[in-house]
Amino acid sequence: DQAKLRPRSLPNPTRDTIAPKPSWFGGLGRFATFGGAGLAVAACLLAVISGPGVLRDLQSDYATGTNEIRTITFEDGSMVTLAPESAISVAYDTNERHVRLLDGEAFFEVFPNPERPFRVATSDVETTVLGTAFDVLQAEDGVDVSVEHGLVRVDYAKGDVRAVSETLGAGQSVHMNWSGTATRRDMPVSHVATWRQQQLVARDQPLGTVIDQLRRYYDGKIIVLDDALASEPVTGVYNLADPLEALYGIARAQNADLWQVSPWVVIVSR
């Protein structure tokens, strides 16, 4: 039967405060009340979630958990704000400042230094700046870079060959997919990294991509069963402080249904 979800209030993330992660092992006993199917779901989720997370944490210098936002100041005065469930590694030397975005999303405010370019790498996509403020999101199908002020260069390279290069100014963004295709668009500067204000602004984005961002704020699992539904465009402004209510709003707009399998699992489908 379809169950009615009741929005619950989540703790507001604070700067440099780590939110508690869900206790999956503690939840297994409760899943037992749903029978063998519930236990199977729990086991699958544990295998999917814990493996990549452990590897990410081993590689990273800084990381955030669910519903946690954290700001780090580097030795040169540059700052990075990590979105929930994000991770970076940092390598500074005398010639350049290099950050690798291992997972998630980050907003950078770079102290200008022409002698030491600031580079952010995500797989085959690299963003280079001297002094600016910009956001980088690692999505399932590629990388999104958007600029609040200043100029950045976004390169897609395979090996030593730079195949695609885009220069962005304030209010501009680019989506670079993993094959190197660049899609540019203009946006209001106020829409850059709105997650810092607990807002998710979607403009004709696939439902699956929007829900990927919601997942970082929900202490559980959101599953989309319908591939066609996941590809439908979503436009709207949603409150990240209440991800379940945001999910309700998205589902209503797409005429989709929600089922609550357990306190930790929500299914979205037709």
MIZASE-282597 format. One record per residue: z negated, x, y of N, C-alpha, C in turn; residue number from 1. Coordinates in steps of 0.05 Angstrom, whole numbers, m for minus. Each point is the difference from the previous one (the first is absolute). Layout:
N
Z:X:Y:Z:X:Y:Z:X:Y:NUM
...
//
This chain:
270
0:17:m24:0:m17:24:0:17:25:1
13:m11:21:0:14:25:m28:m1:13:2
m11:22:8:m26:1:12:2:4:30:3
m18:m12:15:0:3:29:m16:24:7:4
13:19:15:m13:24:8:m16:m5:25:5
m24:10:1:m16:m2:24:0:27:14:6
9:0:26:m1:26:14:m28:11:1:7
m3:26:m5:m26:13:2:2:21:22:8
m22:5:13:0:20:21:m4:27:m12:9
16:19:10:m1:28:m10:m13:16:22:10
m13:22:m7:m12:17:20:21:12:18:11
m5:0:27:19:13:18:m2:30:m3:12
23:13:m4:0:29:m3:m9:14:26:13
m15:21:m2:m9:14:23:10:29:m2:14
1:13:23:11:27:1:m18:19:m16:15
12:14:m19:m13:20:m17:m22:m12:m17:16
2:m26:m7:m19:m13:m18:16:m8:m25:17
m10:8:m23:14:m5:m25:m11:m26:m12:18
19:m19:m5:m7:m25:m12:m4:3:m30:19
m19:m14:m12:m3:2:m29:25:m10:m15:20
7:14:m21:23:m8:m16:m10:m20:m21:21
19:m18:m10:m8:m19:m20:m9:13:m26:22
m20:m11:m12:m10:11:m26:15:m14:m22:23
21:14:m10:17:m12:m21:m15:m3:m26:24
m16:21:m7:m14:m2:m25:m21:m22:0:25
m13:m2:24:m20:m22:2:12:m27:m2:26
26:m2:8:14:m25:m1:9:m9:m27:27
1:19:m19:12:m7:m26:m17:m21:m15:28
m26:1:4:m17:m20:m13:7:m28:10:29
5:m2:26:6:m26:12:28:m9:m9:30
19:19:m4:26:m8:m9:m2:m13:m28:31
m20:8:m15:m2:m11:m27:m2:m30:m1:32
m10:m12:22:m2:m29:1:28:m13:1:33
21:16:5:27:m11:0:14:5:m27:34
m15:11:m20:12:4:m26:15:26:m2:35
14:3:m22:15:25:m6:20:6:21:36
14:m20:11:20:5:20:m12:13:25:37
m23:m9:8:m13:12:23:m7:29:m5:38
m9:7:m24:m7:28:m7:26:17:0:39
21:m12:m9:25:15:0:10:6:28:40
m3:m20:17:8:4:28:m17:22:13:41
m26:m1:m6:m18:20:11:7:28:m9:42
6:3:m26:7:26:m11:25:11:12:43
20:m17:4:25:8:12:m3:9:28:44
m16:m16:15:m5:7:28:m15:27:3:45
m19:4:m18:m15:25:1:18:24:m5:46
18:m3:m19:19:22:m7:19:6:23:47
10:m22:12:20:3:22:m13:12:25:48
m24:m10:6:m12:7:26:m14:28:m1:49
m15:5:m21:m16:24:0:16:26:m3:50
22:m1:m16:16:25:m5:11:12:26:51
17:m15:15:11:11:25:m21:7:20:52
m21:m16:1:m22:5:20:m14:26:m5:53
m5:6:m25:m14:26:m7:18:23:8:54
26:m1:m6:18:22:6:2:3:31:55
2:m22:14:2:1:29:m25:13:12:56
m23:m7:m9:m25:11:10:m2:30:m5:57
10:9:m23:m1:29:m6:18:16:19:58
22:m12:9:19:14:17:m7:m2:30:59
m16:m19:8:m3:m6:28:m23:16:13:60
2:4:26:m22:10:16:m16:m23:12:61
13:m22:6:m13:m23:12:12:m25:m13:62
m17:m20:m6:9:m24:m13:m18:m24:8:63
11:m24:m2:m15:m24:6:0:m19:m24:64
m20:m17:m2:m1:m20:m21:9:m27:11:65
m4:m21:m17:7:m27:8:m14:m9:25:66
15:m11:19:m11:m11:25:m14:21:17:67
7:25:m3:m12:22:15:21:12:19:68
m7:3:25:16:14:20:m16:24:10:69
13:24:0:m14:24:7:16:17:19:70
m13:11:20:14:17:20:m10:29:m3:71
19:19:m2:m7:28:m3:12:15:24:72
m16:18:11:9:18:22:5:28:m11:73
24:11:4:6:26:m10:m9:22:20:74
1:25:m8:m10:21:17:15:4:26:75
25:m9:2:15:3:24:m2:m24:19:76
m17:m20:m8:m3:m24:16:17:m23:m8:77
19:4:m18:16:m22:m10:m17:m18:m18:78
7:m25:m1:m16:m20:m15:18:m16:m19:79
m11:m8:m23:14:m18:m18:m20:m22:m7:80
11:m24:m1:m16:m24:m9:13:m9:m25:81
m16:0:m22:10:m8:m26:m5:m30:m4:82
21:m14:m9:m3:m28:m9:m15:m1:m26:83
m9:m23:m9:m13:m2:m26:18:10:m23:84
m13:11:m20:13:11:m24:23:19:7:85
m6:19:17:19:20:8:m11:28:m4:86
17:20:m1:m9:27:m5:19:20:12:87
m11:22:10:16:22:11:m10:27:m9:88
17:20:m1:m8:27:m3:9:15:26:89
m15:20:8:5:13:26:3:30:m4:90
20:12:13:4:29:m1:8:10:28:91
m19:13:14:5:11:26:4:30:m3:92
20:12:14:1:29:3:9:7:28:93
6:25:5:6:9:27:27:m10:10:94
18:m8:m19:27:m8:8:4:m30:1:95
m14:m15:m16:4:m29:m1:m25:m15:m10:96
0:m25:6:m21:m18:m10:13:m20:m19:97
m9:1:m25:14:m16:m21:m20:m19:m13:98
8:m25:m1:m16:m21:m13:18:m14:m21:99
m10:m4:m24:14:m15:m20:m14:m27:m4:100
15:m22:4:m10:m27:m6:4:m5:m29:101
m21:0:m15:1:m3:m29:2:m29:m8:102
m12:m18:16:0:m28:m7:m8:m16:25:103
11:m24:2:m9:m19:21:13:4:27:104
m17:m1:21:11:m1:28:m20:15:18:105
12:13:21:m17:15:18:13:m1:28:106
m17:0:20:8:1:28:m8:26:12:107
19:15:12:m5:27:9:1:1:31:108
m19:14:12:1:6:29:m1:30:2:109
23:12:7:4:29:m2:m4:14:27:110
m17:20:m1:m3:17:24:24:18:3:111
14:0:24:25:15:2:m5:30:m1:112
18:13:m15:0:29:m2:28:9:m10:113
17:7:19:28:8:m7:1:23:m20:114
m21:17:m1:1:23:m18:m8:m8:m28:115
m12:m24:m4:m8:m8:m27:8:m29:m5:116
25:m4:m9:9:m28:m5:m19:m14:m20:117
m2:m26:3:m17:m16:m17:19:m16:m18:118
m4:3:m26:18:m12:m20:m16:m18:m19:119
11:m23:m6:m12:m18:m20:20:m5:m21:120
m6:7:m25:19:m2:m22:m9:m22:m19:121
19:m15:m10:m4:m20:m20:23:1:m19:122
m4:11:m24:22:4:m19:23:15:14:123
24:m12:1:23:14:12:4:m6:30:124
m19:m14:12:2:m8:28:m21:16:16:125
10:13:22:m18:16:16:3:m9:30:126
m23:m3:13:0:m7:28:m11:24:16:127
15:8:21:m7:23:16:m5:m8:29:128
m22:10:12:m6:m7:28:m12:25:14:129
0:m1:26:m15:20:16:m25:m13:11:130
3:m23:12:m24:m15:11:8:m29:3:131
m13:m17:m15:7:m29:0:m20:m15:m16:132
4:m27:m1:m17:m17:m17:19:m18:m17:133
m4:1:m26:19:m14:m17:m14:m8:m26:134
12:m19:m15:m11:m10:m25:20:6:m23:135
m12:7:m23:17:6:m24:m12:m17:m23:136
18:m16:m12:m8:m17:m23:17:8:m24:137
m14:6:m22:14:5:m25:1:m26:m15:138
24:m12:m1:4:m25:m14:12:5:m28:139
2:m22:m15:10:3:m28:30:9:1:140
15:m9:20:29:6:0:7:22:20:141
m19:12:13:7:21:19:m23:5:20:142
8:11:23:m20:7:21:7:m14:26:143
m20:m11:14:4:m12:26:m14:18:21:144
14:7:21:m11:15:23:4:m16:25:145
m21:m4:16:3:m14:25:m15:15:22:146
10:m1:24:m10:18:22:m13:m17:22:147
m25:8:7:m14:m13:22:8:13:27:148
0:27:1:10:14:23:10:28:m8:149
17:12:16:11:26:m6:25:m2:m16:150
8:22:m12:24:2:m17:m7:12:m27:151
13:m10:m21:m3:12:m26:28:2:m13:152
2:19:m19:25:3:m16:m7:m6:m29:153
15:m17:m12:m5:m8:m28:23:11:m17:154
m5:17:m19:20:12:m17:m3:m8:m29:155
23:m6:m12:0:m3:m29:15:24:m12:156
m13:14:m18:12:25:m10:m3:1:m31:157
20:11:m13:m1:6:m28:2:30:m3:158
m21:13:m8:0:29:m1:2:12:28:159
19:17:5:4:13:26:20:m15:17:160
11:m22:m11:21:m15:15:m12:m24:14:161
3:0:27:m10:m23:16:23:m20:2:162
m3:m21:m16:22:m20:m3:1:m20:23:163
m23:m9:10:m2:m20:20:m21:8:21:164
6:m4:25:m19:6:21:1:m21:22:165
m23:m11:8:m2:m21:20:m21:9:21:166
7:m4:26:m19:6:21:m10:m27:12:167
m27:m3:2:m11:m25:9:m17:4:25:168
1:m20:18:m17:0:24:m19:m23:m2:169
m15:m4:22:m20:m21:1:12:m28:m6:170
m13:m15:m17:10:m27:m7:23:0:m20:171
5:23:m13:21:1:m20:m12:7:m27:172
13:m10:m21:m9:6:m27:24:4:m18:173
m5:12:m23:21:3:m20:m12:m3:m28:174
15:m13:m17:m7:m1:m28:19:18:m15:175
m10:20:m13:16:19:m15:m5:m4:m30:176
19:m11:m14:m5:m5:m29:3:25:m16:177
m7:m1:m25:m2:25:m16:28:12:m6:178
21:m15:6:27:12:m4:11:12:26:179
m16:m3:22:8:12:25:15:m18:20:180
0:m26:m6:12:m20:19:m20:m7:21:181
8:3:26:m18:m6:22:7:m27:13:182
m21:m16:5:4:m25:14:m18:0:24:183
11:0:24:m15:2:25:m4:m28:11:184
m22:m3:16:m4:m25:15:m18:6:24:185
2:m17:20:m18:2:23:m24:m19:m4:186
m22:6:12:m24:m16:m3:m17:3:25:187
m17:m20:6:m19:4:22:m19:22:m6:188
m6:17:19:m19:22:m4:m27:m11:m10:189
m7:m24:8:m26:m12:m8:0:m7:m30:190
23:1:m13:2:m7:m29:m2:25:m17:191
m2:24:12:m3:24:m16:m28:3:m11:192
m2:1:m27:m26:4:m13:m20:m21:8:193
7:m25:m1:m18:m22:7:m24:m2:m19:194
2:13:m23:m22:0:m19:m25:12:12:195
3:16:21:m24:12:13:m16:m22:14:196
13:m22:7:m14:m23:12:m4:m23:m21:197
2:7:m25:m4:m19:m22:21:m22:0:198
25:7:8:22:m19:0:23:11:m16:199
13:m18:m15:24:6:m14:23:m16:13:200
19:14:12:23:m13:13:24:5:m18:201
12:m22:m10:23:1:m17:24:m12:15:202
22:14:m1:25:m10:12:23:2:m20:203
5:m22:m14:21:m1:m20:m3:22:m21:204
m25:4:m8:m6:20:m21:m2:m15:m27:205
8:13:m22:m2:m13:m26:m29:m7:m6:206
m4:m23:m12:m27:m9:m7:m15:21:m16:207
14:13:m19:m13:21:m16:m11:23:16:208
15:8:21:m9:22:17:m24:m8:17:209
0:m25:9:m23:m10:16:m25:m1:m17:210
3:m10:m25:m23:m2:m18:m10:28:m8:211
18:19:m2:m9:28:m5:m20:9:21:212
5:m8:25:m19:8:22:m26:m16:m2:213
2:m25:m8:m25:m16:m3:m17:11:m23:214
12:11:m20:m15:10:m23:m21:21:8:215
6:15:21:m18:22:8:m26:m11:12:216
0:m26:6:m24:m12:12:m15:m19:m19:217
10:m3:m24:m11:m20:m18:m13:15:m24:218
m25:m6:m6:m15:13:m22:8:m13:m26:219
24:3:m8:10:m12:m24:29:5:m3:220
13:m18:m15:29:4:m6:15:m25:8:221
22:4:15:18:m22:7:26:5:m15:222
8:m20:m16:24:3:m17:21:m21:8:223
25:10:5:22:m18:6:17:m2:m25:224
2:m24:m12:14:m3:m25:30:m4:3:225
9:m9:23:28:m8:4:14:21:17:226
20:14:m12:15:20:14:15:m11:24:227
12:m24:m4:15:m12:22:m19:m6:24:228
m24:m10:m7:m19:m6:21:m8:26:15:229
m4:22:m15:m8:25:11:20:11:20:230
25:m8:m3:21:10:18:5:m17:24:231
m12:m24:2:4:m18:22:m12:12:26:232
13:m4:23:m10:11:25:m24:m15:10:233
m19:14:12:m24:m11:11:m2:8:29:234
m6:m19:18:m5:6:28:m26:m14:8:235
m18:15:13:m25:m12:9:m20:21:7:236
m22:m9:11:m23:18:7:m24:m9:m17:237
m12:18:m14:m21:m7:m19:m25:17:4:238
m23:m11:m5:m26:12:4:m8:17:m24:239
0:26:3:m7:17:m22:m30:0:m6:240
m16:m10:18:m29:m2:m5:m6:m21:m21:241
19:m18:m5:m3:m21:m21:26:m1:m16:242
3:19:m19:26:2:m14:6:m25:m17:243
m20:m14:m10:6:m24:m15:12:m22:18:244
m11:m3:23:10:m20:19:29:8:8:245
4:26:4:27:10:7:19:m7:m23:246
m9:4:m25:17:m6:m23:7:m30:m2:247
m20:m16:7:5:m29:2:22:m6:19:248
m2:12:24:20:m5:21:28:8:m9:249
3:23:m14:25:9:m10:11:m19:m21:250
m18:m8:m18:8:m18:m22:10:m27:11:251
m15:m11:19:8:m26:12:28:2:13:252
5:22:14:25:3:14:23:2:m20:253
m5:11:m24:21:3:m20:0:m21:m22:254
m17:m21:4:m3:m21:m20:m7:11:m28:255
m17:20:0:m9:12:m25:m28:m10:m8:256
m8:5:m24:m25:m9:m11:m18:25:m6:257
m26:m5:2:m20:21:m6:m18:m9:m23:258
m5:18:m18:m20:m5:m21:m21:22:0:259
m25:m7:m3:m21:19:m2:m8:3:m29:260
8:22:m13:m5:5:m28:m30:8:m4:261
m10:14:20:m28:9:m1:m8:6:29:262
m25:7:6:m7:8:27:16:24:10:263
14:14:m18:13:25:8:31:m1:m3:264
11:m22:m11:28:m2:m5:12:m25:12:265
20:2:17:14:m22:12:30:2:m7:266
12:m22:m9:28:0:m7:15:m17:19:267
23:11:9:18:m15:18:26:m6:m15:268
9:m25:1:25:m7:m15:10:m26:12:269
23:m8:m10:11:m27:6:m14:m20:m16:270
//
